[in-house]
Amino acid sequence: MSSSYSPRRHGFTLIELLVVIAIIAILISLLVPAVQKVREAAARTQCINNLKQMALAWQNHHDSRKKFPAGAYAPPGSFVPNAAGTNYTWQTGWRDPKSTCCPWGIFSWSALILPYIEGDNIYKSMDFTVPAYSDSIPEDPKLSTWAPPNGERGPAVNPLPGGKQNPNILASRSQPAIFVCPSARRVKPENQFKDYALAYDDNPAGENCCPERRPIGSRGPFTGMGWVNSNLRIADVTDGTSNTFLIVEKGHYTNHSWCSQGMGCNQFFWVHHQSQGFVYGTRPPNDTLPNTRAAGSAHPQGLHASFVDGHVRFVPNSTDMRTYRALFSRAGGEVLSDF
């Protein structure tokens, strides 16, 4: 009597397969946040290093030239001051096409520290006797009556009067990586828009406008670390270099003056009435109010700020506003609470 043997097949049942898929999905859901945390930690470390290097550049500028860089630089002949020296009338070639109130292409502090951040070749290529340049000059037509319907006022005028090619074009497209925060969402090209700004004022009564167009603000002298053609020394920081903000995060994709969230402002070294490269302490960190010069970052729950002495701290969004504003002033004499 013969018998045949048929081996039994083994495999996953449908239920077993679904269980395996569910386990894999759970593992992935646990892994993704962990990877994101590692990436953000690395990005924060790089952002902190950027701020430290910029603060060190400010110190080296002071050591070399016995003063800090100006918050923005405008050459002789680009403006005419009024009799009191409190306001400027901007001249042909340097004035905004829409008004003599405002500059059109003066140079941010970011250009002035280039020799101290291994950007000497870029610096040497620049001509500070003619206006700065930017391919893109965004303004929100909902906020600005000067903006065209497409929200783009750029590129900057080129050629210059007389047909000369603007010598600052190449430099405007050559921003060093130190000015880019890895966490910042990129709206514009990485090599043309920065994510940092200078702390210029702390006024609690409202915006003290505007550090790029005049030496004294609409509400009185600027209390921070720079404005157009400022000439500060370390002796002017009487609140203490460890108690005074210097460079603070200002993501280029955040709200700027007349430039809404997501448009992409804060050009490398071009400055006009939007106050590129300046932030105040009037509004809280990461404030979402439109048309603002508030500091802002892509980091969860806060932003980084460097101090005049070179150290960097994380500033939570929940920081007490009296303390936060006091850190924007160089000589306010405030008593600081911890944050």
C-alpha positions in Angstrom: 0.0 0.0 0.0 1.5 3.3 -1.1 0.9 6.7 0.2 1.7 10.1 -1.1 3.2 12.9 1.0 2.3 16.5 0.4 4.3 19.0 2.5 2.3 21.7 4.2 2.9 25.2 3.1 3.7 27.9 5.7 3.0 31.6 5.2 1.5 34.7 6.8 -2.2 35.0 7.2 -3.8 38.2 6.3 -4.2 39.1 9.9 -0.5 38.4 10.6 0.5 40.6 7.6 -1.6 43.5 8.8 -0.1 43.2 12.3 3.4 43.4 10.8 2.5 46.4 8.7 1.0 48.1 11.7 4.2 47.4 13.7 6.4 48.9 10.9 4.1 52.0 10.8 4.5 52.5 14.5 8.2 52.1 14.3 8.4 54.7 11.5 6.2 57.1 13.4 8.6 56.8 16.3 11.7 57.2 14.2 10.6 60.3 12.2 10.3 62.6 15.2 13.6 61.3 16.5 15.3 62.1 13.1 13.7 65.5 13.0 15.0 66.3 16.5 18.5 65.3 15.6 18.3 67.5 12.5 17.0 70.4 14.4 19.7 70.0 17.1 22.3 70.0 14.4 20.7 73.1 12.8 20.6 74.9 16.1 24.3 74.2 16.7 25.1 75.6 13.3 22.9 78.7 13.9 24.6 79.3 17.3 28.0 79.0 15.6 26.9 81.5 12.9 25.9 84.1 15.5 29.1 83.6 17.5 31.2 84.1 14.4 29.2 87.3 13.5 29.6 88.6 17.1 33.3 87.9 16.9 33.5 89.8 13.6 31.9 92.8 15.3 34.5 92.6 18.1 37.4 92.3 15.6 36.0 95.3 13.6 36.1 97.3 16.9 39.6 96.1 17.7 40.8 97.1 14.2 38.9 100.4 13.7 38.2 101.4 17.3 34.5 101.3 16.7 31.7 98.9 15.8 30.4 98.6 12.2 27.6 101.0 11.3 24.1 99.4 11.3 24.0 100.5 7.6 26.4 102.5 5.6 25.6 105.4 3.3 28.6 107.3 1.6 29.1 111.0 1.6 26.8 112.8 -0.9 24.1 110.1 -0.7 21.9 112.3 1.6 21.5 115.8 2.9 20.7 116.2 6.7 18.2 118.7 7.9 19.4 121.6 10.1 18.8 119.6 13.3 20.6 116.5 11.9 17.6 114.4 12.8 16.5 113.5 9.3 17.9 112.9 5.8 16.8 113.8 2.4 18.1 111.1 0.1 19.7 112.3 -3.2 19.4 111.2 -6.8 20.9 107.8 -7.3 20.5 106.9 -3.6 16.8 107.8 -3.1 13.9 105.5 -3.4 12.2 106.1 -6.8 9.0 106.9 -4.9 10.3 109.3 -2.3 13.2 111.3 -1.1 12.5 110.1 2.5 14.1 106.8 2.0 17.3 105.2 0.7 17.5 102.9 -2.3 20.5 100.6 -1.9 22.7 101.5 1.0 24.9 98.8 2.6 23.9 96.6 5.5 26.3 95.8 8.4 26.6 92.4 6.8 28.8 93.9 4.1 31.0 95.7 6.6 32.0 92.6 8.6 33.0 90.6 5.5 36.7 91.0 6.0 36.3 89.5 9.5 34.4 86.3 8.4 36.7 85.2 5.7 34.7 87.2 3.1 37.6 89.5 2.2 37.4 88.6 -1.5 33.7 89.6 -1.7 34.4 92.8 0.2 37.3 93.8 -2.1 35.0 93.3 -5.1 32.5 95.8 -3.8 32.3 99.5 -4.6 30.8 101.5 -1.6 30.7 104.7 -3.6 27.8 103.5 -5.8 24.5 101.9 -4.6 24.2 98.3 -3.5 22.4 95.8 -5.7 19.7 93.1 -5.4 18.0 91.0 -8.0 14.8 90.9 -6.0 13.2 93.7 -4.0 9.8 92.3 -2.8 7.0 94.4 -1.3 3.5 93.4 -0.6 1.1 95.5 -2.7 -1.5 95.0 0.1 0.8 96.9 2.4 2.7 99.2 0.1 1.3 101.7 -2.3 4.7 101.8 -3.9 4.7 98.1 -5.0 3.4 96.9 -8.4 0.7 94.3 -8.5 3.2 91.4 -8.7 4.9 92.5 -5.5 8.4 92.9 -7.0 10.2 96.2 -7.2 13.5 94.7 -8.3 15.9 94.3 -9.7 17.8 97.3 -8.5 18.7 99.9 -11.2 21.4 98.7 -13.6 23.2 100.0 -15.4 24.1 103.0 -13.3 23.7 106.5 -14.7 26.2 106.8 -17.6 25.8 103.2 -18.6 28.3 101.7 -16.1 27.6 98.2 -14.9 26.8 98.1 -11.2 30.0 96.6 -9.7 28.1 95.1 -6.7 26.1 92.6 -8.7 28.5 89.7 -8.2 28.9 90.3 -4.5 25.1 90.5 -4.0 24.9 86.9 -5.3 27.8 85.6 -3.2 26.5 85.7 0.4 28.6 83.5 2.7 26.9 80.6 4.3 27.4 82.1 7.8 24.3 84.4 7.1 22.0 81.4 6.5 20.2 79.6 9.4 19.8 75.9 8.4 16.4 75.8 10.1 15.1 78.7 8.1 12.6 77.9 5.4 14.1 79.0 2.1 12.0 81.3 0.0 14.8 83.1 -1.9 18.2 81.8 -3.1 20.5 80.9 -0.2 23.3 83.1 -1.5 21.2 86.3 -1.6 19.1 86.5 1.5 20.2 86.4 5.2 18.4 85.2 8.3 19.9 87.5 10.9 19.5 91.2 11.9 21.0 93.8 14.2 19.1 94.8 17.4 18.5 98.5 17.0 15.8 99.6 19.5 13.7 98.7 22.5 10.9 101.3 22.6 7.9 99.9 24.5 5.5 102.7 23.2 5.6 101.5 19.6 8.0 101.2 16.7 10.8 103.8 16.7 11.1 104.2 12.9 13.4 103.9 11.0 17.1 103.1 11.4 18.0 102.8 7.8 16.9 106.4 6.8 17.8 108.7 9.6 20.1 108.9 12.7 17.3 109.5 15.2 14.0 107.6 15.2 10.4 108.9 15.1 10.2 108.4 18.9 13.7 109.5 19.8 17.3 108.2 19.7 17.8 104.6 18.8 18.7 102.6 21.9 20.3 99.5 20.3 23.6 98.7 18.5 23.3 100.5 15.2 21.5 102.6 12.6 22.5 104.3 9.4 26.1 105.6 9.7 26.1 104.8 13.5 29.5 105.2 15.2 29.3 103.3 18.5 32.2 102.1 20.6 32.3 99.5 23.3 32.3 102.3 25.9 28.8 103.2 24.7 27.4 99.8 25.9 27.0 100.9 29.6 24.5 98.2 30.3 27.3 95.7 29.9 28.3 93.7 26.8 26.9 90.5 28.4 23.5 92.1 28.9 23.0 93.7 25.4 21.7 91.9 22.3 23.8 92.3 19.1 22.7 90.0 16.2 19.4 88.3 16.5 17.6 85.8 14.2 15.4 87.3 11.5 14.4 84.6 9.0 14.2 86.1 5.5 10.8 84.4 5.0 9.2 86.1 8.1 7.2 89.3 8.2 9.2 92.5 7.4 8.2 96.1 6.9 5.8 96.1 3.9 6.8 92.6 3.1 4.5 89.7 4.3 5.3 86.3 5.6 6.6 84.0 2.9 7.6 86.7 0.3 11.2 86.5 1.3 13.0 89.7 2.3 16.2 90.6 4.2 18.6 90.8 1.3 22.3 90.1 1.9 23.5 93.7 2.0 20.9 95.7 0.1 18.9 98.1 2.3 16.0 100.4 1.5 12.9 101.5 3.6 12.1 97.9 4.8 15.0 98.2 7.3 16.7 95.0 6.0 19.0 93.6 8.7 17.4 95.5 11.6 15.1 94.2 14.4 13.5 95.8 17.5 12.3 94.7 20.9 9.0 96.5 20.6 7.2 93.3 19.6 7.9 89.8 21.1 10.1 87.1 19.6 8.5 85.3 16.7 5.7 87.8 16.6 3.3 87.2 13.6 2.0 90.7 13.3 2.2 91.8 9.7 4.4 94.7 8.6 6.8 94.3 11.5 10.5 94.6 12.4 10.3 91.9 15.1 12.8 89.1 15.4 11.8 85.7 14.1 13.1 82.2 13.5 12.1 78.7 12.5 13.2 77.1 15.8 10.4 75.7 18.0 9.4 78.0 20.9 12.0 80.7 20.5 15.1 82.1 18.7 18.8 82.6 19.2 20.5 85.9 19.9 24.1 86.9 20.2 25.3 89.4 22.8 27.9 92.1 22.4 30.4 90.1 24.4 30.0 87.2 21.9 28.0 84.7 23.8 24.8 83.3 22.3 21.6 82.3 24.2 18.2 80.8 23.2 15.4 83.3 23.9 12.1 81.6 24.5 8.9 83.1 23.1 7.6 83.3 26.6 10.4 85.7 27.8 9.0 88.5 29.9 8.7 91.5 27.6 10.3 93.9 30.1 13.4 91.7 30.1 13.3 91.2 26.4 13.1 94.9 25.6 15.8 95.7 28.1 18.2 93.4 26.3 17.8 95.5 23.1 19.1 98.6 24.9 22.8 99.3 25.3 22.5 102.1 28.0 19.0 101.8 29.5 20.2 101.0 33.1 17.5 98.4 33.5 17.6 95.7 36.2 17.3 92.3 34.3 15.4 89.3 35.6 16.5 85.8 34.4 15.0 84.3 31.3 
